Amino acid sequence: MFSAAFKAAGAPALATVARLEVSALGRLGPDLLVCDIDGLDEDALELIRRIRFVLPDCVIAVYTGVMKRTWGFACHVAGANCLLSKEATQSELSDGLRDALGSGCFTDPRFAAA
């Protein structure tokens, strides 16, 4: 589903990885990074902070099923530009990614409703 959402959003070339060290991300230098942060073995907010440090100009999108306003706020404070809900359709994901790439910020409206 993300491949189609990326393409519809006009995102650059897509690479999918299951696990990658933050230092390796710095060498890749992506313009957009989507992170599924649910169920990580490490602190998700600390991971976002480390990614932001290594990729200061990257649009970091967090893909999560936790629809709590406080969680969304914490992700943004940690360095995420974009919050995407796991409840979102493919069209909503591509719209959100397009907004994030264009303006530098997007928050799925489901967070505001939480």
Rosetta blueprint (number, residue, H / E / L):
1 M L
2 F H
3 S H
4 A H
5 A H
6 F H
7 K H
8 A H
9 A H
10 G L
11 A L
12 P L
13 A L
14 L L
15 A L
16 T L
17 V L
18 A L
19 R L
20 L L
21 E L
22 V H
23 S H
24 A H
25 L H
26 G H
27 R H
28 L H
29 G L
30 P L
31 D L
32 L E
33 L E
34 V E
35 C E
36 D E
37 I L
38 D L
39 G L
40 L L
41 D L
42 E L
43 D L
44 A H
45 L H
46 E H
47 L H
48 I H
49 R H
50 R H
51 I H
52 R H
53 F H
54 V H
55 L L
56 P L
57 D L
58 C L
59 V E
60 I E
61 A E
62 V E
63 Y E
64 T E
65 G L
66 V L
67 M L
68 K L
69 R H
70 T H
71 W H
72 G H
73 F H
74 A H
75 C H
76 H H
77 V H
78 A H
79 G L
80 A L
81 N L
82 C E
83 L E
84 L E
85 S E
86 K L
87 E L
88 A L
89 T L
90 Q H
91 S H
92 E H
93 L H
94 S H
95 D H
96 G H
97 L H
98 R H
99 D H
100 A H
101 L H
102 G H
103 S H
104 G L
105 C L
106 F E
107 T E
108 D L
109 P H
110 R H
111 F H
112 A H
113 A H
114 A L
